[in-house]
Structure formats: structure tokens, C-alpha cells
Amino acid sequence: MIYFITVNYYSTALISQLINSLPNAKDFQYKLIIINNSPDDQTIEKLTSENILIVDAGCNLGFGSACNLGLKWVYAQDTNALVWIINPDAYFIESNFKLDSFFRVHPEISILGTIICTPSNEIWFAGGRFSKSTGKIFNVDLVTASNADYMECDWVSGCSIIINFRNFTECPLFDPKYFLYYEDFDFCQRYLQKGYKVAITKSFSVIHQPSSITNRHLKTKILHSTYSYLITLEQYTNKLIFSLRLVRLISSIIIFALFKPDIALGKLQAIFIYWRRRSQLNLPRIFD
């Protein structure tokens, strides 16, 4: 059985599309766990079925913490499960779900990312790299021109990520301090540093409709992405890199203030929230 996890935030129509893209074959056994981050959205309940479980989060927990509810539920059922986390605004166009076969050949992989394409069939994600010396977190196509079954990488997108529970002695979880954005990078980096293998493959793929949910509230999107970026830099770079990136961020705020004030305000609020958090937690000062 394959366990899928997705997160609902007023996205019933999108999740219906995801469900409809799953094969109807009788020999295809799966369980889709929908974590409902919008508990007042009653429309999601109509999707309940034998194969679909809806878990009420009680409030909007953010992406990572919502996924954690699903991961804990699956781990309680099967500590050897294969879990595929997929965005609600993503869906499948191919019916290749032979995960067991793939991981029998490559049991060493603990966290596996897939090719992610846009509806126009452009590559949106095919591998992630991280330069600690510069603080640059970026996408790079590692697999489409390769004949290898997979390529090791520094991180993979949480839009489509497969977790091999068989390699973990306890349930792998996202860091709850990330509400939205960069939780996938942090997840991969934490487990990579513990010796788990992170890889990307073109054996599986999904179609993603980028920002179809988050662009509904642009300022909030920018706030969360900027805040998450700052705590990521804090954790995975040094004081010099953090300082340089912060100066660059402040410069961008000045520029956006002239043409896109909502974006500028979102970035500015994120910096304020970040420094307030550091003060409340009494963390060492970045510039000491």
C-alpha cells in the first residue's frame, strides 16, 4: 500500500483533481490522508471514502506541521511504509506507482524527490542544491539528461516528496517552526546531516500548478517565505553570509516599496517578526 499525504486549505476542487488522477485499478492499494487546515471548510468532507481519510487539524497549522499529523498517523499504522507527500495543487498524469520495486532496487534512499512539471510540461523542479559558502538555495536539473535511476542532491521539493520509513528508527518530521516555505529544505538538510540519503529521480513525476493557492494572499505569502528564509539562513549559514543576505533583502525592500508596496511590506513584517522571535527566545545576536 502507498500512503499519500496532502494538506487542504480551501482547496477541495484542487484535491478532487488530485484524487481523480489516481488510478482506479483494483490492484492499486492506497490511502490518501487529507490534513484539513481549514476546519470551517465543510466541502472537503464529501471526499471521504474507503481510501481517503480526512484529519481535522483544528486550525491552520501551516504545511509542515500539518504533514506531521499525517506522518505520525501513518507511522502508527506501518513503520515500514512508503509515504508520498504531494501538494493539493498537484496531480498525476502517469500511473507509474511502482514504489516498492524502486525502493527494493535502491533501499539506501530515505528521502526521494520526483520530477515536477507545470501544466504546460515545463520542468519546474528536478533537483535542489545548496551552497553553504554563499547561502544560495537553488533548483538545478539533475536528472532529465541523466541515464541514472536517481541522483543525490541537497534537498527536494515538498510539493512531491517520497519518504522511505524503512530507514528511520523514529517517525521523520518537519520542523514546526516553519509555517510555510523552506520546510522541505530544512527537512532534507537535517536528515542529510544525520547520514540519510536524499535523492531525485525521473522515474516518477507530478504536474504542479505553482502558487495557485498561495498567490491568493500575496503579502502573506511574501511574509512567510521571507521569515522562513531568514531562519534557514540562521541555521545553515554563518554570521557573515547572514549579514550579506540581510543587506540584500533590505535593499530589495527599498526597491519594491516604490513599485510593489505589498511585497515590500510583507518582507518588512517578516524581518520584524524574525527579530522579535530572536529577542523572545533570547538567542545569541547574529552580529556578535
Number of C-alpha atoms within 10 A of each C-alpha: 13 17 22 21 28 25 29 26 21 19 19 20 13 19 23 16 15 21 17 12 15 16 17 11 8 6 8 13 12 15 17 22 24 27 27 27 23 19 18 13 14 11 12 21 14 10 16 13 11 9 12 17 17 20 19 17 19 12 13 18 21 19 24 23 23 26 23 20 19 26 25 16 14 22 17 10 10 13 17 13 17 22 24 24 24 23 25 27 24 24 25 20 12 13 14 11 15 12 17 15 10 14 16 9 10 12 14 15 21 23 25 26 32 25 25 26 19 15 15 9 10 10 15 18 24 24 26 21 18 17 12 13 11 14 19 14 17 13 16 12 16 22 20 13 8 12 9 12 14 20 18 20 21 19 27 29 26 23 22 26 23 24 21 23 21 17 17 14 8 11 14 17 16 20 15 15 12 23 19 21 22 24 23 22 20 20 19 26 19 15 17 17 9 9 10 17 19 23 26 30 21 20 17 20 22 20 25 25 18 16 11 13 16 14 12 10 9 14 19 19 19 23 23 21 19 23 25 22 19 20 17 20 20 16 11 17 16 15 14 14 18 22 15 12 18 15 12 11 17 15 11 14 19 14 12 16 13 9 10 12 15 16 20 23 18 21 26 20 18 22 19 11 14 16 15 12 12 14 12 8 9 9 10 9 10 12 8 5
